[in-house]
Amino acid sequence: QVQLVESGGGLVQAGGSLRLSCAASGRTFSHYAVGWWRQAPGKEREFIAIINYDGESTYYPDSVKGRFTVSRDNAKKRGYLQINSLKPEDTAVYFCAAISDYGLGAYEKEYDYWGQGTQVTVSS
């Protein structure tokens, strides 16, 4: 079992940066890849990043590539998502999630565990 809790969201001006954290409990965090998703009001949940179990591989869809950076610290059982050059359209609830198979990271239903989300609001 892995429990995930996101933090670090908030209200930020356009052009600013945020670093979101994903704190995990449970002994097997390092066995899972960690994905990040977001959901804007009235929209479906969107895949935005994934990092494999040891941090050696990452993947971003083209929509966020260059502004988002995912990382992890297995010793601290934490995942991180750095977001730079924030835009109003980045406003959403951001979720971290754990998945056994890194290669299936773009598929929401393949994830084993989800956090409750943290709100990011970007003002123009």
Phi, psi and chi 1 to 4 in degrees:
 res  aa     phi    psi   chi1   chi2   chi3   chi4
   1 GLN       -  139.5  -76.0  -82.5    0.4      -
   2 VAL  -131.0  126.9  177.1      -      -      -
   3 GLN  -106.7  137.8  -67.9   79.3   42.6      -
   4 LEU  -123.8  136.3  -57.1  171.4      -      -
   5 VAL  -134.1  119.2  178.8      -      -      -
   6 GLU   -87.5  153.0  -57.9   91.5  -23.6      -
   7 SER  -154.9  170.1   61.5      -      -      -
   8 GLY   102.8   -4.6      -      -      -      -
   9 GLY   -74.2  174.2      -      -      -      -
  10 GLY   162.8 -166.8      -      -      -      -
  11 LEU   -99.1  126.8  175.5   63.0      -      -
  12 VAL  -140.4  150.2   63.0      -      -      -
  13 GLN   -78.7  152.1  -73.1 -170.6  -28.4      -
  14 ALA   -55.7  139.2      -      -      -      -
  15 GLY    93.8  -13.9      -      -      -      -
  16 GLY   -80.7 -175.0      -      -      -      -
  17 SER  -133.1  156.2  -62.0      -      -      -
  18 LEU  -142.6  150.3  -82.2  176.2      -      -
  19 ARG  -121.7  115.8 -171.2  173.4   81.9  152.1
  20 LEU   -89.5  144.3  -53.6 -177.6      -      -
  21 SER  -116.9  151.4  -66.9      -      -      -
  22 CYS  -130.3  104.1  175.2      -      -      -
  23 ALA   -91.9  129.5      -      -      -      -
  24 ALA  -112.5  145.4      -      -      -      -
  25 SER  -121.7  155.5   59.4      -      -      -
  26 GLY   111.1  151.8      -      -      -      -
  27 ARG   -81.5  -11.4  -65.9  178.8  -65.7  175.8
  28 THR  -109.2   19.2   60.0      -      -      -
  29 PHE   -53.4  -42.0  173.7   71.0      -      -
  30 SER   -69.6   -7.1   60.7      -      -      -
  31 HIS   -86.1  -11.2  -65.0 -178.9      -      -
  32 TYR  -111.8  146.6  -68.0   87.6      -      -
  33 ALA   -76.4  153.3      -      -      -      -
  34 VAL  -118.4  122.9  176.5      -      -      -
  35 GLY  -107.6  155.4      -      -      -      -
  36 TRP  -121.5  137.2  -73.2   88.0      -      -
  37 TRP  -133.8  162.8  -65.6   68.2      -      -
  38 ARG  -143.1  155.0   66.8 -177.2  179.1 -176.4
  39 GLN  -137.9  115.8 -172.1  166.2   23.7      -
  40 ALA   -87.3  157.3      -      -      -      -
  41 PRO   -55.4  129.5  -25.6   34.6      -      -
  42 GLY    76.0    6.8      -      -      -      -
  43 LYS  -121.6  163.0  -65.5 -171.6  176.8 -179.2
  44 GLU   -74.4  160.2  -66.4 -174.9   -8.8      -
  45 ARG   -66.5  135.9 -159.0  173.4  -66.2 -169.4
  46 GLU  -116.5  130.7  175.5 -170.1   15.4      -
  47 PHE   -75.3  132.9  168.8   66.4      -      -
  48 ILE  -128.5  -18.3   55.6  176.5      -      -
  49 ALA  -173.0  157.0      -      -      -      -
  50 ILE  -151.7  147.3 -171.3  168.8      -      -
  51 ILE  -130.7  139.7 -174.6  165.7      -      -
  52 ASN   -77.7 -178.2   77.9  -30.7      -      -
  53 TYR   -62.0  -32.5   74.7  100.8      -      -
  54 ASP  -109.2    7.2   64.1    1.4      -      -
  55 GLY    81.5    5.1      -      -      -      -
  56 GLU   -83.5  -19.0  -68.4  -63.5  -44.7      -
  57 SER  -130.4  139.3  -64.0      -      -      -
  58 THR  -136.3  159.9   59.7      -      -      -
  59 TYR  -149.3  140.1  175.6   80.2      -      -
  60 TYR  -134.0  139.8  -50.2   88.0      -      -
  61 PRO   -69.7  158.9   22.2  -30.0      -      -
  62 ASP   -58.6  -28.7  -71.3  -17.5      -      -
  63 SER   -63.0  -23.9   58.6      -      -      -
  64 VAL  -124.0   -3.1  -57.3      -      -      -
  65 LYS   -58.4  132.6 -163.1  173.7  -68.1 -175.9
  66 GLY   102.0  -26.5      -      -      -      -
  67 ARG  -108.9  -20.9  -65.2 -166.9  -59.6  120.4
  68 PHE  -110.6  137.8  -71.8   32.4      -      -
  69 THR  -134.0  124.4  -56.5      -      -      -
  70 VAL  -103.8  144.7   63.6      -      -      -
  71 SER  -152.0  173.8   60.7      -      -      -
  72 ARG  -155.1  157.3   68.1 -172.0  -64.1  162.3
  73 ASP  -132.9   99.2 -175.8  -24.6      -      -
  74 ASN   -66.6  -30.8  -76.0  -17.8      -      -
  75 ALA   -62.5  -35.0      -      -      -      -
  76 LYS   -94.1   -3.4  -65.0 -178.3  178.0  179.1
  77 LYS    55.4   49.9  -65.5 -176.0 -179.5  179.1
  78 ARG  -134.3  144.9  -76.9 -172.1  176.8  -94.0
  79 GLY  -115.5  157.3      -      -      -      -
  80 TYR  -138.5  148.8  -56.8   97.5      -      -
  81 LEU  -133.1  112.6 -179.4   69.0      -      -
  82 GLN   -91.7  127.2  177.4   73.6   33.9      -
  83 ILE  -121.3  120.8  -47.7  173.3      -      -
  84 ASN  -111.3  162.5  -62.5  -33.5      -      -
  85 SER    49.6   52.1  -57.3      -      -      -
  86 LEU   -61.0  143.6  -82.0  156.0      -      -
  87 LYS  -121.6  155.3  -54.1  174.1 -177.9 -180.0
  88 PRO   -55.0  -32.3  -30.0   37.4      -      -
  89 GLU   -73.3   -4.9   51.5  -96.4   42.5      -
  90 ASP   -82.1   -5.5  -67.7  -38.6      -      -
  91 THR   -60.6  123.1  -65.8      -      -      -
  92 ALA  -177.2  170.3      -      -      -      -
  93 VAL   -89.6  128.9  177.8      -      -      -
  94 TYR  -105.2  133.0  -75.6   70.0      -      -
  95 PHE  -121.0  143.9  -59.4   87.8      -      -
  96 CYS  -107.4  155.1   65.9      -      -      -
  97 ALA  -152.7  153.2      -      -      -      -
  98 ALA  -110.8  138.6      -      -      -      -
  99 ILE  -139.0  142.8 -174.1  170.4      -      -
 100 SER   -74.9  -35.5  -59.3      -      -      -
 101 ASP  -110.7  103.5 -170.5  -22.2      -      -
 102 TYR   -52.9  -36.6  171.1   78.5      -      -
 103 GLY   -67.3  -15.4      -      -      -      -
 104 LEU  -104.0   17.5  -62.4  177.5      -      -
 105 GLY   -62.9  -18.7      -      -      -      -
 106 ALA   -86.1   -0.6      -      -      -      -
 107 TYR  -108.3  109.3  -58.9   97.6      -      -
 108 GLU   -55.5  -41.5 -175.5  176.1   -1.6      -
 109 LYS   -72.3  -11.4  -67.4 -177.1  178.5 -179.5
 110 GLU   -84.1   -8.9  -63.8  -65.5  -26.9      -
 111 TYR   -76.3  144.9  -78.3   79.0      -      -
 112 ASP   -91.7  -35.7  -59.6  -75.5      -      -
 113 TYR  -140.6  146.0  -55.3  102.2      -      -
 114 TRP  -130.8  147.0  -71.6   85.4      -      -
 115 GLY   -83.8  178.9      -      -      -      -
 116 GLN   -89.2  -12.6   84.1  -68.6  -15.4      -
 117 GLY    97.6  154.4      -      -      -      -
 118 THR  -134.4  136.3 -174.0      -      -      -
 119 GLN   -81.6  131.4  176.3   71.1   47.1      -
 120 VAL  -118.8  124.4  172.3      -      -      -
 121 THR  -124.3  124.9  -57.0      -      -      -
 122 VAL  -112.9  120.4 -176.0      -      -      -
 123 SER   -94.6  147.3   62.6      -      -      -
 124 SER   -90.0      -   57.0      -      -      -
